[in-house]
Amino acid sequence: RSTLFPYTTLFRSQPLAMFTAAEGAEDDAGLGAADVDGLEVGQHDTVVGLAASGRTPYVMGGLGRARERGAATVALACTARAPVSERADVAIEVVTGPEVLTGSSRLKAGTAQKLVLNMISTATMVRLGKVYGNLMVDVAPTNAKLVARARRIVTAATGCDDGRAAAALAAADGHAKTAIVMVACDVDADEARRRLAASDGFVRAAVGEAPCSHSRFPSPSPKE
């Protein structure tokens, strides 16, 4: 719902449902609809409903109300021809079959849904301009590890050395995208910010070319 934090998660209307069982809430379609109303969902939103069984009333009620309010809707189920799919503009059905432990949908179904959500969130970050080439350029350098990562991102994106990357980041108040535009276009921070603003925050458009061929930022080790 915003360029910084585009996700809002509903757990069956219960604040503690993520940590304490609230099975009864999932049977209430009206509760799902009410929660969507409470978020004031509208035409600029996308609502993704997860139902391993493909027929959870809470999810179906929420998706139905989201469509009524003009939002785009996506249903993610782990059964074929799921009823919840009929409530959404886009239906994703990942048929995982019976669980190793009968009824424990947190196993195969939960894992499959997590993989799909990873794909959706990654694509969302790309479309929001938070990625340049294969680099996550909208990193917030809030600790020493992330400060070092931001410096490596600027170096990988532009081919500059560590010293210039660090100087650009300092002038850009730690904003990696601004620093990349500064180095790539040889401009100061103010001009880099102007170019980013004019390109809706997309580095590719701001620099006017594709990412450098050497832009291959390695995945950080677990200790980073």
C-alpha positions as CSV (number, residue, x, y, z in Angstrom):
1,R,0.0,0.0,0.0
2,S,3.0,2.3,-0.1
3,T,6.3,2.3,-2.0
4,L,8.2,1.6,1.3
5,F,5.9,-1.0,2.9
6,P,3.5,-2.3,0.3
7,Y,2.2,-5.3,2.3
8,T,-0.5,-5.6,4.9
9,T,-1.2,-9.1,6.3
10,L,-4.4,-10.3,7.8
11,F,-4.5,-13.4,10.1
12,R,-8.2,-14.2,10.4
13,S,-8.9,-10.8,12.0
14,Q,-7.1,-11.8,15.2
15,P,-4.0,-9.9,16.2
16,L,-2.5,-13.0,18.0
17,A,-3.7,-15.5,15.4
18,M,-0.1,-15.8,14.1
19,F,1.0,-17.1,17.5
20,T,-2.2,-18.6,19.0
21,A,-4.7,-20.9,17.3
22,A,-7.9,-19.1,16.1
23,E,-9.3,-21.8,13.9
24,G,-13.0,-20.7,14.2
25,A,-12.3,-17.4,12.6
26,E,-11.5,-19.0,9.2
27,D,-15.2,-20.2,8.9
28,D,-16.5,-16.6,8.9
29,A,-16.7,-15.2,5.4
30,G,-18.2,-12.0,6.8
31,L,-15.2,-11.5,9.0
32,G,-12.9,-11.6,6.0
33,A,-15.1,-9.0,4.2
34,A,-15.1,-6.8,7.3
35,D,-11.3,-7.0,7.6
36,V,-11.0,-5.8,4.0
37,D,-13.4,-3.0,4.7
38,G,-11.3,-2.1,7.7
39,L,-8.2,-1.6,5.6
40,E,-10.2,0.6,3.2
41,V,-9.0,-1.5,0.2
42,G,-9.5,0.1,-3.1
43,Q,-8.7,0.2,-6.8
44,H,-5.0,0.8,-6.2
45,D,-4.6,-2.3,-4.1
46,T,-4.0,-6.0,-4.8
47,V,-5.4,-8.6,-2.3
48,V,-3.8,-12.0,-2.3
49,G,-5.8,-14.7,-0.5
50,L,-4.2,-17.9,0.7
51,A,-6.2,-21.0,1.2
52,A,-4.5,-24.4,1.2
53,S,-7.8,-26.2,0.9
54,G,-9.0,-23.8,-1.7
55,R,-12.3,-23.2,0.1
56,T,-11.6,-21.3,3.3
57,P,-14.7,-19.0,4.0
58,Y,-12.6,-16.2,5.6
59,V,-10.4,-16.0,2.5
60,M,-13.3,-16.2,0.0
61,G,-15.2,-13.5,1.9
62,G,-12.2,-11.2,1.9
63,L,-11.5,-11.7,-1.8
64,G,-15.1,-11.2,-2.7
65,R,-15.3,-7.9,-0.9
66,A,-12.0,-6.8,-2.3
67,R,-13.4,-7.3,-5.8
68,E,-16.5,-5.3,-4.9
69,R,-14.2,-2.5,-3.8
70,G,-12.3,-2.5,-7.1
71,A,-9.1,-4.1,-6.0
72,A,-7.2,-6.6,-8.0
73,T,-7.4,-10.1,-6.5
74,V,-5.3,-13.2,-6.5
75,A,-6.2,-16.6,-5.1
76,L,-3.5,-19.0,-4.0
77,A,-4.6,-22.6,-3.4
78,C,-3.1,-26.0,-3.2
79,T,-6.0,-27.9,-4.9
80,A,-7.2,-28.0,-8.5
81,R,-10.4,-26.2,-9.5
82,A,-10.5,-24.6,-6.1
83,P,-13.7,-22.6,-5.2
84,V,-11.6,-19.7,-4.0
85,S,-10.2,-19.4,-7.5
86,E,-13.6,-18.3,-8.8
87,R,-13.4,-15.3,-6.4
88,A,-10.2,-13.9,-7.9
89,D,-9.0,-12.2,-11.0
90,V,-5.9,-14.4,-11.0
91,A,-5.9,-18.0,-9.7
92,I,-2.7,-19.8,-8.8
93,E,-3.2,-23.5,-8.0
94,V,-0.2,-25.4,-6.8
95,V,-1.4,-29.0,-6.4
96,T,0.8,-30.5,-3.7
97,G,-1.2,-33.7,-2.9
98,P,-1.6,-35.3,0.5
99,E,0.6,-34.2,3.3
100,V,3.1,-36.6,4.9
101,L,1.3,-35.9,8.2
102,T,-2.4,-35.9,7.3
103,G,-4.0,-32.5,7.6
104,S,-0.7,-30.7,8.4
105,S,-1.0,-28.2,5.6
106,R,2.0,-26.3,7.0
107,L,4.2,-28.9,5.3
108,K,4.0,-29.3,1.5
109,A,1.1,-26.8,1.0
110,G,2.7,-24.2,3.3
111,T,6.1,-24.5,1.7
112,A,4.6,-24.3,-1.8
113,Q,2.7,-21.2,-0.9
114,K,5.8,-19.6,0.6
115,L,7.7,-20.2,-2.7
116,V,4.9,-18.5,-4.7
117,L,4.8,-15.6,-2.3
118,N,8.5,-15.2,-2.7
119,M,8.0,-14.9,-6.4
120,I,5.2,-12.4,-6.0
121,S,7.1,-10.2,-3.6
122,T,10.3,-10.3,-5.7
123,A,8.4,-9.3,-8.8
124,T,6.8,-6.5,-6.8
125,M,10.1,-5.2,-5.7
126,V,11.3,-5.2,-9.3
127,R,8.2,-3.3,-10.5
128,L,8.5,-0.8,-7.7
129,G,12.0,0.1,-8.9
130,K,13.9,-1.4,-5.9
131,V,16.1,-3.5,-8.2
132,Y,18.7,-2.6,-10.7
133,G,20.0,-5.5,-12.7
134,N,20.4,-8.2,-10.1
135,L,21.0,-5.7,-7.3
136,M,18.7,-4.8,-4.5
137,V,19.5,-1.1,-4.7
138,D,16.9,0.2,-2.2
139,V,18.7,-1.2,0.8
140,A,18.4,0.9,4.0
141,P,21.9,1.0,5.6
142,T,20.7,0.8,9.2
143,N,23.6,-1.1,10.6
144,A,27.3,-1.8,9.9
145,K,26.5,-4.9,7.8
146,L,24.0,-3.0,5.6
147,V,26.4,0.0,5.2
148,A,29.0,-2.3,3.8
149,R,26.4,-4.0,1.6
150,A,25.3,-0.6,0.2
151,R,28.9,0.2,-0.6
152,R,29.4,-3.1,-2.5
153,I,26.1,-2.5,-4.3
154,V,27.3,0.9,-5.6
155,T,30.6,-0.6,-6.6
156,A,29.0,-3.5,-8.4
157,A,26.5,-1.3,-10.2
158,T,29.0,1.3,-11.5
159,G,32.4,-0.4,-11.5
160,C,33.9,2.3,-9.2
161,D,36.3,1.5,-6.4
162,D,35.3,1.3,-2.7
163,G,36.6,4.8,-2.0
164,R,34.4,6.5,-4.6
165,A,31.4,4.4,-3.6
166,A,31.8,5.4,0.1
167,A,32.2,9.0,-0.8
168,A,29.1,9.0,-3.0
169,L,27.1,7.2,-0.3
170,A,28.2,9.8,2.2
171,A,27.1,12.6,-0.1
172,A,23.8,10.8,-0.8
173,D,23.0,10.4,2.9
174,G,23.5,6.7,2.6
175,H,20.9,6.3,-0.2
176,A,22.4,3.7,-2.6
177,K,20.2,4.6,-5.6
178,T,21.3,8.2,-5.4
179,A,24.9,7.2,-5.1
180,I,24.7,4.9,-8.1
181,V,23.2,7.7,-10.3
182,M,25.9,10.1,-9.0
183,V,28.7,7.8,-10.0
184,A,27.2,6.5,-13.2
185,C,26.3,9.9,-14.5
186,D,29.1,11.9,-12.8
187,V,26.6,14.3,-11.2
188,D,26.2,15.6,-7.6
189,A,23.6,14.3,-5.1
190,D,21.0,17.0,-5.9
191,E,21.1,16.2,-9.6
192,A,21.0,12.5,-8.9
193,R,17.9,13.0,-6.7
194,R,16.3,15.1,-9.4
195,R,16.9,12.4,-12.0
196,L,15.5,9.7,-9.8
197,A,12.4,11.7,-9.0
198,A,11.9,12.3,-12.7
199,S,12.1,8.5,-13.3
200,D,9.8,7.5,-10.4
201,G,12.8,6.1,-8.5
202,F,14.0,3.7,-11.2
203,V,17.8,3.7,-11.5
204,R,17.7,2.3,-15.0
205,A,15.7,5.2,-16.3
206,A,17.6,7.7,-14.3
207,V,21.0,6.7,-15.8
208,G,19.5,6.2,-19.2
209,E,21.1,2.8,-19.9
210,A,21.1,-0.9,-18.9
211,P,23.0,-2.0,-15.8
212,C,26.7,-2.4,-16.2
213,S,27.8,-5.8,-17.6
214,H,29.9,-6.3,-14.5
215,S,26.9,-5.9,-12.2
216,R,26.9,-9.2,-10.5
217,F,26.7,-8.7,-6.8
218,P,27.4,-11.9,-4.9
219,S,24.9,-13.1,-2.3
220,P,26.1,-12.2,1.2
221,S,27.4,-14.9,3.4
222,P,25.4,-15.8,6.5
223,K,27.9,-13.9,8.6
224,E,27.4,-10.7,6.7
